[in-house]
Structure formats: C-alpha cells, structure tokens
Amino acid sequence: MHSASCLCGSAPCILCSCCPSSPNSTVTRLIFTAFLFLGVLVSIIMLSPGVESQLYKLPWVCEEGAGTPVVLQGHIDCGSLLGHRAVYRMCFATAAFFFLFTLLMLCVRSSRDPRAAIQNGFWFFKFLVLVGITVGAFYIPDGSFSNVWFYCGVVGSFLFILIQLVLFIDFAHSWNQRWLGKAEERDSRAWYAGLFFFTLLFYTLSIAAVTLLFIYYTHPGPCYEGKVFIGLNLTLCVCVSIVAVLPKVQDAQPNSGLLQASVITLYTTFVTWLALSSVPDQKCNPHLLTHLSNGTILAGPEGYETHWWDAPSIVGLIIFILCTVFISLRSSDHRQVNNLMQTEECPSALEATQQQQVATCGGRAFDNEHDGVTYSYSFFHFCLVLASLHIMMTLTNWYRPGEARKMISTWTAVWVKICASWAGLLLYLWTLVAPLLLPNRDFS
C-alpha cells in the first residue's frame, strides 16, 4: 500500500531505506531525466537491425506489406515503428511531454505552490501521460511532419550544443578552482602536476583529432570546406588559449587558465568532427552510406536503415548522457552560470538546515524548496525539450527525411554544427575578456 501511494505522492517516497537521503529537487530531476532516457532507449531499440522482422512475426501488429501509415483493421504500418520515423515520433512525444511541463511550471517560486506537488509527485500518472502522448505520436500521418520536425530538431540541437558548451566551461572552471585551492591549502605540487597533466592530455587529444580530421575529411581535391572549417576552428582555439593566459586576463580572473581552454578546444574539435561527418559528399565524408550519381546521399537502401552507431554518434550519445545527468545533479559554483541555467547556489544557512534534514530523513528525500526553489522548474523542462531534439538528430545522424522514406545528408546540418562551434568559442572568449571590457561589473 505504501509503494502504491508513493507512485501518486511526492518524490520523498521514491527512495528506499538503503538509499542515502537526497534533496527533493535532485530526486525529481533524476526521475524526469530517467523518463527522457527511457525514450532514448526505445528509439535505439527501434533503430536496431532485426526489429522489423520480429514485428512482422506478430500478425496482430503489422499489416501486410508497406501500406499506408494509418490503422487498418487493427493493424499498423510497421514502417512507422522503425528507423528515423520511430525516432522522430518517440522524440516528438518526449519533447511534447516536457514542453507541457515547461508551460505548466512557469513562475513556480517554492514547494508551497500547488503546482510543485505535480512537479515532485504523481509519477505514475505522469508516466501514463507520456505513454499516451507516445502512442498518439505514432499515429501522426507522415505528410510534412518529418520535414517540419527535422528543422525543429536542428534549432533545438543547436541550442543544446551551446548548453553543453556552457556546462563544459563551468565544469572546467570548477575543476581548476578546486584543485588550485587544494594545492594552496595543502602546499602540495601534486595538484599543480595533475592540472598540467590533464591540460597536456586534452591538448594532445585535440591535436591528434585535428590531424585525423585532415587525413580523413580533407582528401586532395574538392574538399575545400572541410579544410576551411578545420583550419578556422584550430586558429580560433589557438587564439582562445593565448587570451586565457594573458597577464591582464589573469589579473582579472585568477582562476582562468589553460585547463579550461584545453577542454573547450577538445569539445570544439569534437563538434567540428560532427559537422564534417554530415558533409554531403562521400569523397570528403567516409561516414556516408550510399552515394548516388545525382549527388544525393541516402542512409541505407530502404531509407529507414539508418546506422546511427558510427563513431561520431556513439561519442555524441555518451556526451549527451553525461551532460543531461550533469544538469540534473548539480548547481554551478558560479553565479553567472546559475543565472543562465536558472539554478541557485545553496546558501550556507540553508545548507546547514539540509544537513539536519539529511540526519533525520534516513533513506528518504526531503523538501529543500519550502522557502524557494533551487532551480527553475520551467527552464529545466525546456532543457529536456532541447535534449529530446538533440538526441533525435544524433540518432538519425542529422539526415533529413526525403521521399520514399529516404534519409538525405544536407549542408544544413554542417552549417548548424559549425556555427554552434563558433558561437561556443566566442562565448568562452567573452567570459575571458568581459571583466576587462566591463570593469565596473562583478564577474567573480
């Protein structure tokens, strides 16, 4: 009876006695993230080889042949359950689910707001809502849905790449600041050696990656775009690294350094790799599956056999999971990042109160938002909307749906990723020079 009530109640019921006590806000974000990962898992299953043959073995599921993608005497076209069509519909469902909560949770200030109970509880009913939206999404007629949703995914993925970059910048700043603090407290050079080792490692990986990009994506001949993209991003990364160690920048921001620059350089190189893997020219892109004489690039002979498990997609999926979990677990140590991500630092007084709650709430989540929320409910769900769109593009290799269920590689994906890398580098450069350009503002 207690377990059943927890499905309808608040997040404190979710933890068991063997689990450590955790803030209500953290548990809630983790459960919503689990909903997103469940949708990602379903999408991966529907992309897996052999799923179609198994579905056709169930006579009560699939209709004979590839007919219309609508219900026909209790049967459906299994093409809508497979490949990019399934991914688009599954990610549409998760994006719609989180967008609904984005609107519903606007301006929630504390857990005393009645809507906070919906945010932190009623998990069984919220899961049913997600399932209902998912089922409805698979009945959406093809028409222009895939094309329109592709461009929605492009915009959302662009924004999520920028969010990932902000998270990497914040992580590198926090890492550098904590290790420098430990080095000063313990008067040990080991922490400086550790920072030097990882900085050197990240720069070494970046140089190796740039070398491989030149080898595999800039064959002699017409691959001028790849050469320009790699060369320009490499130049910008070098400039950012130089700016990070300028004396004036160091005086304004003592915690800035090459560690942060090396992390941004490595991530920018990765985004450049993603961009080059979408170039619609098989001579300049070894990841394309089929090259036709008319210049179009198709992902598989049947259109829905999109092999997303190439190296860029796998690395992109891993980074997506890490960043999404990172959003769910912590707030930043820097006020600017908290303002951008709509989270709040935990004041010392509130932290002491939470320590008392941890001691008294063994194995249960406790309400740490009675006096004010620690993160914007609405913005958190908006981030999950963008995450849904980004993983949709990642799993489909950023291919645009074409006619007859074909998937076409376009320059749109290339330019979106390259522009995201440029925007990220400019954003980091701004964080370095902003204290010099605006000396009257506090950028500590």
Salt bridges, closest charged atoms under 4 A:
ASP77 OD2 - ARG85 NH1 3.59
ASP77 OD2 - ARG405 NH2 2.79
ASP113 OD2 - ARG115 NH2 3.22
ASP142 OD2 - ARG85 NH2 2.71
ASP142 OD1 - ARG89 NH2 2.77
ASP170 OD2 - ARG330 NH1 2.96
ASP170 OD1 - HIS334 ND1 3.13
ASP310 OD2 - HIS287 ND1 3.63
ASP333 OD2 - ARG178 NH2 2.97
ASP333 OD2 - ARG330 NH2 3.66
ASP442 OD2 - ARG335 NH2 3.62
